[in-house]
Amino acid sequence: MMPCKNMMVTWLGRCRSFATNVRAVVIIEMALVLPLLIFMGLAGLELVNLTLTQTRLSQLALTAADNASRIAVGNGLSLPRVREVDVNEVFTGVGLQGSGLNFARHGRLILSSLETNSDGGQRIQWQRCFGELVVPSSYGVEGDGRTGTALKGMGPSGNQISAIGGAAVMFVEVFYDYQPMIYGAWLGPRRLHTTAAYNIREGRDLTKIYNDAPFAPVLAC
């Protein structure tokens, strides 16, 4: 009986020692929590990247509108003209600025010249586009508002931008299909959208876009 009793005491002692041993608790807890921490960390990086992308798109829209507002090619004998080559140069800058986002492939920039019509209303005199993403303007297309006063301007309802007589507003819309770093399925498809607008910096010929030789490609929408 003594050997059996001694074995029982030893077994009970080992069980008691194992039950009170906490040296492996931290390892077990880390094994349980670590996947969640990794997920939260990567998700945070994804959200930061999404925010930075939206900021870069806003800067892209502002720069394009600003550059378009400065177009002024002419001489002292006539008002400066807007030419297709000038618009294309603005879009070249867009491509360079958005190269890190591969904007030319995944984005669309729509440049509109918002002016007044003969009835005192607003009109979209011309519109040009850059980028392979196929998406229409949210606020109108070329030719809208040619007559009448139905078109109040461009922009979100209640916050529309309008041009004054004899001037024009360079209105830019940017669309971009967000390219996720990691969690594409988790975020789901996201199409980002932003706008910007600048008044033209000086008087210009508002009748049309000219395409003087050498002829430039017309990047119509």
C-alpha positions in Angstrom: 0.0 0.0 0.0 2.8 2.4 0.7 4.1 2.6 -2.9 0.5 3.3 -4.1 0.1 5.9 -1.4 3.4 7.5 -2.3 2.4 7.6 -6.0 -0.9 9.2 -5.2 0.7 11.9 -3.1 3.2 12.5 -5.8 0.5 12.7 -8.5 -1.6 15.1 -6.3 1.5 17.3 -5.7 2.2 17.5 -9.4 -1.4 18.4 -10.2 -1.4 21.1 -7.5 1.9 22.5 -8.8 0.6 22.5 -12.4 -2.6 24.2 -11.3 -0.7 27.0 -9.5 1.9 27.5 -12.2 1.2 30.8 -14.1 4.5 31.0 -16.0 2.8 30.1 -19.3 -0.3 32.3 -18.9 1.3 35.3 -20.6 2.3 33.1 -23.6 -1.3 31.7 -23.9 -2.8 35.2 -23.6 -0.5 36.6 -26.3 -1.3 33.7 -28.6 -5.0 34.6 -28.2 -4.7 38.4 -28.5 -1.9 38.7 -31.0 -4.1 38.0 -34.1 -6.5 40.6 -33.0 -3.7 43.2 -32.4 -2.2 42.5 -35.9 -5.7 42.9 -37.5 -6.3 46.2 -35.7 -2.8 47.5 -36.6 -3.2 46.6 -40.3 -6.7 48.0 -40.4 -5.4 51.2 -38.9 -2.8 51.5 -41.6 -5.5 50.9 -44.3 -7.7 53.7 -42.9 -4.7 56.0 -42.7 -3.9 55.2 -46.4 -7.5 55.9 -47.3 -7.4 59.3 -45.6 -4.1 60.2 -47.3 -5.4 59.2 -50.7 -8.5 61.4 -50.2 -6.2 64.3 -49.3 -3.9 63.7 -52.3 -7.0 63.7 -54.6 -8.2 67.0 -53.1 -4.7 68.6 -53.8 -4.8 67.1 -57.3 -8.2 68.8 -58.0 -7.1 72.1 -56.5 -3.9 72.2 -58.6 -5.7 71.3 -61.8 -8.3 74.0 -61.3 -5.7 76.6 -60.4 -3.5 75.7 -63.5 -6.6 75.9 -65.8 -7.5 79.3 -64.3 -4.1 80.6 -65.4 -4.3 79.7 -69.1 -3.8 82.9 -71.1 -2.3 82.6 -74.5 -2.6 85.7 -76.8 -1.3 89.1 -77.5 -2.3 92.7 -76.8 -4.5 92.8 -79.9 -7.0 90.2 -78.7 -8.2 88.5 -75.6 -6.1 85.4 -74.6 -7.4 82.1 -76.0 -7.8 78.7 -74.4 -6.3 76.1 -76.7 -6.6 72.3 -76.6 -2.8 72.1 -76.2 -3.1 74.2 -73.0 -5.7 71.9 -71.5 -3.6 68.9 -72.4 -0.7 70.5 -70.6 -2.8 70.8 -67.5 -3.7 67.1 -67.8 0.0 66.2 -68.2 0.5 67.8 -64.8 -2.4 65.8 -63.4 -0.8 62.6 -64.7 2.5 63.5 -63.1 1.1 64.6 -59.8 -1.2 61.5 -59.6 1.4 59.0 -60.8 1.9 57.6 -57.3 -1.8 56.7 -57.2 -1.8 55.4 -60.8 -4.5 58.0 -61.4 -4.4 57.8 -65.2 -5.7 54.2 -64.9 -7.9 54.3 -61.9 -9.1 57.9 -61.9 -11.1 60.4 -63.9 -10.7 64.2 -63.8 -13.4 66.3 -65.5 -12.6 70.0 -66.2 -15.5 72.2 -67.0 -15.7 75.9 -68.0 -18.7 77.3 -66.2 -19.8 80.6 -67.7 -23.0 82.7 -68.0 -25.3 82.5 -71.0 -27.2 85.3 -72.8 -30.2 84.8 -70.5 -28.3 85.5 -67.4 -28.2 81.8 -66.4 -25.3 79.4 -66.1 -23.9 77.2 -68.8 -21.1 74.6 -69.3 -19.3 76.0 -72.3 -16.9 73.2 -72.7 -15.7 70.1 -70.8 -12.6 68.0 -71.1 -11.6 64.7 -69.3 -8.5 62.8 -68.3 -8.2 59.3 -67.0 -9.4 55.8 -68.0 -12.1 55.5 -65.4 -15.4 55.9 -67.2 -17.8 58.0 -65.1 -19.9 61.1 -66.0 -19.9 64.4 -64.3 -22.2 64.7 -61.3 -23.2 68.2 -62.1 -23.7 68.5 -65.9 -22.2 68.0 -69.3 -20.9 70.2 -72.0 -23.7 72.3 -73.5 -26.0 72.2 -70.4 -27.5 75.6 -69.7 -26.8 77.0 -73.1 -30.1 79.0 -72.8 -32.4 79.7 -70.0 -31.8 79.8 -66.2 -32.4 76.2 -65.2 -28.8 75.5 -64.5 -27.9 77.3 -61.3 -24.3 76.4 -61.2 -22.1 73.3 -60.5 -21.5 71.6 -57.2 -23.6 69.9 -54.5 -27.2 71.1 -54.1 -27.3 74.1 -51.8 -23.6 74.8 -52.2 -23.3 75.4 -55.9 -20.7 77.6 -57.6 -21.7 80.0 -60.3 -19.8 82.3 -62.7 -20.3 86.0 -63.1 -20.9 87.8 -66.4 -17.8 88.1 -68.6 -15.8 85.6 -66.6 -15.6 81.8 -66.1 -15.0 79.3 -63.4 -12.7 76.4 -63.9 -14.6 73.6 -62.2 -12.9 70.3 -61.5 -14.3 67.0 -60.5 -12.1 64.1 -59.5 -13.2 60.4 -59.3 -10.9 57.6 -58.1 -11.4 53.9 -57.4 -9.5 53.4 -54.2 -6.7 50.8 -54.4 -6.5 49.2 -50.9 -3.2 48.1 -49.4 -4.4 45.0 -47.6 -8.1 44.8 -46.8 -9.8 45.1 -50.2 -12.6 42.8 -49.4 -13.0 44.2 -45.9 -13.4 47.8 -47.1 -15.3 46.9 -50.2 -15.2 48.9 -53.5 -14.7 52.6 -52.7 -15.0 55.4 -55.3 -13.6 58.6 -54.0 -15.0 62.0 -55.2 -13.8 65.5 -54.7 -14.2 68.9 -56.4 -12.4 72.2 -56.7 -13.0 75.5 -58.5 -11.1 78.7 -59.4 -12.2 81.9 -61.1 -10.1 82.6 -64.2 -7.2 84.9 -63.3 -7.7 87.4 -66.2 -10.1 88.0 -69.1 -10.0 85.5 -71.9 -11.9 84.6 -75.1 -14.9 82.6 -73.8 -16.3 81.6 -77.2 -14.7 78.2 -77.5 -11.5 76.2 -77.2 -9.2 76.8 -80.1 -7.1 74.1 -81.7 -4.4 76.0 -83.7 -1.6 74.2 -85.5 0.1 72.1 -84.5 -3.2 70.4 -83.7 -3.6 68.7 -80.3 -5.8 65.8 -79.4 -9.2 66.7 -78.1 -9.7 65.0 -74.8 -13.5 65.2 -74.9 -15.6 63.4 -72.3 
